[in-house]
């Protein structure tokens, strides 16, 4: 039996992290309730965040070192949030695509394990970089996607509860995130710096890469790797999901502009 499609939505305005996290929680609860009726949708949220540093579940908000980092980084103008995803401190912001797949891993037969899921996320990102931009990646013992041993272009940090996924992946499109990354040891890798598509692309005519320009191809390749059709979510015809998405978009618009990247 073929699997149902994955429905994606792209937010065109950078979103506040905490409210976006709340949306994930809301959709997770909705999926869990609807699964009892076998009526739940698998969803892929694609977006940019307003500048934010996030810490993973292995780092505690009352740890003195984390408190000191929070104070230092918020002085730069970014938010700081401790999350329940895997991984350590990282950055999200404009110029970077963040993907939150909200998938039911129990839909496959047998159910997909978390390691296979993370592997498929890495494969989808590598496929997009290669096909869309002729960017060659290298294997790494660390989770994520690397251009070489010391340059990381994409990060992955996920959470799975009741076989339903949340959090996900992020990869740098423009150079805007790089200055923010320079202010931390991202993901605990002291000898690794951030890279981006704008610097690494080898295809002719790729000088003007944009987040908007990546979305459709990324969604298509994501579906191809997971063996699923990917369709755009019709927000206007989704009552609960649509209302939650429109509310978050209104919040993002109301917050206005964000601070630019910190100077060196």
C-alpha positions in Angstrom: 0.0 0.0 0.0 1.4 3.4 -1.0 2.0 6.0 1.7 0.0 9.2 1.8 1.6 12.4 0.7 3.6 14.8 2.9 2.2 18.3 3.0 4.6 21.2 3.2 4.1 24.9 4.1 6.7 27.6 3.5 6.6 30.6 5.8 7.8 33.7 3.9 8.5 35.9 6.9 11.2 34.8 9.5 9.5 33.4 12.5 10.1 33.8 16.3 11.5 30.6 17.6 9.4 30.1 20.7 6.1 30.6 18.9 7.3 28.2 16.2 8.2 25.6 18.8 4.6 26.0 20.2 3.2 25.4 16.7 5.2 22.2 16.5 3.8 21.1 19.8 0.3 22.0 18.7 0.6 20.0 15.5 2.2 17.0 17.4 -0.9 16.9 19.7 -3.2 17.2 16.7 -1.4 14.4 14.8 -1.5 12.1 17.9 -5.3 12.7 18.3 -6.0 12.3 14.6 -3.9 9.1 14.3 -6.5 7.2 16.3 -8.9 7.9 13.4 -6.1 7.2 10.8 -6.8 10.8 9.6 -3.5 12.5 10.5 -1.3 14.3 7.9 2.4 14.2 7.7 3.7 17.8 7.5 6.9 19.6 6.5 7.3 23.1 7.8 9.9 25.1 5.8 11.0 28.5 7.2 13.6 31.0 8.3 13.9 32.1 12.0 14.5 35.4 13.5 18.1 35.4 15.0 18.2 32.8 17.8 20.7 30.5 19.5 19.3 27.2 20.7 20.7 24.7 23.2 19.9 21.0 23.0 18.5 18.7 25.7 21.9 17.7 27.0 22.5 21.3 28.1 20.5 22.6 31.1 19.0 26.1 31.4 20.3 26.3 35.0 23.9 25.3 34.1 26.2 28.3 35.0 28.0 28.0 31.7 24.7 28.0 29.7 23.5 31.0 31.7 26.7 32.8 30.9 26.4 32.0 27.2 22.8 33.1 27.2 23.8 36.5 28.6 26.6 36.9 26.1 24.6 35.9 23.1 21.5 37.9 23.8 23.6 41.0 24.1 24.3 40.5 20.4 20.6 40.9 19.7 19.6 37.2 19.2 17.1 35.2 21.3 18.4 32.2 23.3 16.2 29.1 23.9 16.9 25.7 25.5 15.1 22.9 23.6 14.4 19.2 23.8 16.1 18.3 20.5 19.4 16.5 20.3 22.7 18.3 19.8 24.3 21.3 21.5 24.3 25.1 20.9 23.6 26.2 17.3 22.2 29.2 15.5 19.1 29.8 13.3 18.3 32.9 11.4 17.6 34.7 8.2 19.5 33.3 5.2 19.1 29.8 6.5 16.4 27.2 5.7 15.0 25.4 8.7 12.9 22.3 8.1 10.6 20.8 10.7 9.3 17.5 9.4 6.4 16.3 11.5 6.2 12.7 10.3 4.7 9.5 11.6 7.6 7.0 11.5 5.1 4.2 12.2 3.6 4.6 8.7 6.4 2.5 7.1 6.6 -1.2 7.3 8.5 -1.9 9.4 8.4 1.4 11.3 11.4 3.6 10.6 14.0 3.9 13.4 15.5 7.2 14.4 18.9 6.4 12.9 17.4 5.6 9.5 15.3 8.8 9.8 18.4 11.0 10.5 20.2 9.2 7.6 17.4 10.0 5.2 17.4 13.7 6.3 21.2 13.9 5.6 20.6 12.1 2.3 17.9 14.6 1.2 20.1 17.6 2.0 23.1 16.2 0.2 20.9 15.3 -2.8 19.6 18.9 -3.0 23.0 20.4 -2.7 24.4 18.2 -5.4 21.5 18.4 -7.9 20.6 22.1 -7.4 24.1 23.5 -7.0 26.7 20.9 -7.9 28.0 21.1 -4.3 30.0 18.0 -3.3 29.8 17.0 0.4 32.0 14.6 2.4 31.3 11.9 4.9 31.7 12.8 8.6 31.5 11.0 11.9 29.4 13.9 13.1 25.7 14.4 12.4 25.0 17.0 9.7 26.3 17.8 6.2 29.9 18.8 5.7 31.6 20.4 2.7 35.0 19.3 4.0 36.4 18.2 7.4 36.2 21.7 8.8 33.2 23.2 7.1 29.6 22.4 8.0 26.7 23.6 5.8 23.8 21.8 7.5 22.8 20.7 11.0 20.3 18.1 12.2 18.7 17.8 15.6 15.5 15.8 16.0 13.1 14.6 18.6 10.8 11.5 18.3 7.8 10.9 20.6 5.1 8.3 20.0 6.8 7.7 16.7 6.1 11.3 15.7 9.0 13.5 14.7 9.7 17.1 15.6 12.6 19.6 15.2 14.6 18.7 12.2 17.3 20.3 10.0 18.8 23.6 9.0 21.2 24.6 6.2 22.8 27.9 5.3 21.9 29.4 2.0 23.3 33.0 2.1 26.3 34.3 3.9 24.1 36.2 6.5 24.2 33.4 9.1 28.0 33.0 9.1 28.8 36.0 11.3 26.4 34.7 13.9 27.9 31.2 13.8 31.3 32.8 14.4 30.3 33.8 17.9 29.8 30.3 19.2 31.3 26.8 19.0 28.4 25.4 17.1 27.3 21.9 17.9 30.4 21.5 20.2 32.8 21.2 17.3 35.6 23.6 18.0 37.5 23.0 14.7 34.5 23.4 12.5 33.2 26.6 10.9 29.9 27.3 9.0 29.6 27.2 5.3 26.8 28.2 2.9 25.5 27.6 -0.6 26.4 31.1 -1.8 30.1 30.4 -1.2 30.1 26.7 -2.2 27.9 26.6 -5.3 29.8 25.5 -8.5 26.9 26.0 -11.0 27.2 28.8 -13.5 24.7 31.7 -12.8 24.3 30.8 -9.1 25.7 34.1 -7.8 22.2 35.1 -6.5 21.1 32.3 -4.3 18.0 33.0 -2.2 16.0 31.1 0.4 12.9 31.5 -1.7 14.6 29.9 -4.7 15.5 26.7 -2.8 12.2 25.7 -1.4 10.4 24.0 -4.2 13.4 21.8 -5.2 14.2 21.0 -1.6 10.6 19.8 -0.9 10.6 17.7 -4.1 13.9 16.0 -3.2 12.8 15.5 0.4 9.8 13.5 -0.9 12.0 11.6 -3.3 14.3 10.4 -0.6 11.4 9.4 1.7 9.5 7.7 -1.1 6.5 10.1 -0.7 4.7 12.6 -2.8 5.1 16.1 -1.5 2.3 18.6 -1.9 1.8 22.2 -0.8 -0.5 22.4 2.1 -3.8 24.3 1.3 -3.9 26.4 4.4 -7.2 28.1 3.5 -8.9 24.7 3.6 -7.4 23.4 6.8 -9.4 24.5 9.8 -7.2 23.8 12.9 -3.8 23.6 11.1 -4.6 26.6 8.9 -5.7 28.8 11.8 -2.5 27.9 13.8 -0.3 28.7 10.8 -2.0 32.0 10.0 -1.8 33.1 13.7 2.0 32.5 13.7 2.4 34.4 10.4 0.5 37.3 11.8 2.8 37.3 14.9 5.9 37.3 12.7 4.7 40.2 10.6 3.8 42.2 13.7 7.4 41.9 15.2 8.9 43.8 12.3 12.6 43.7 11.3 15.3 41.9 13.2 18.9 42.9 14.0 21.5 42.3 11.3 24.5 40.1 11.8 27.0 41.2 14.4 30.2 42.8 13.1 33.5 41.0 13.5 
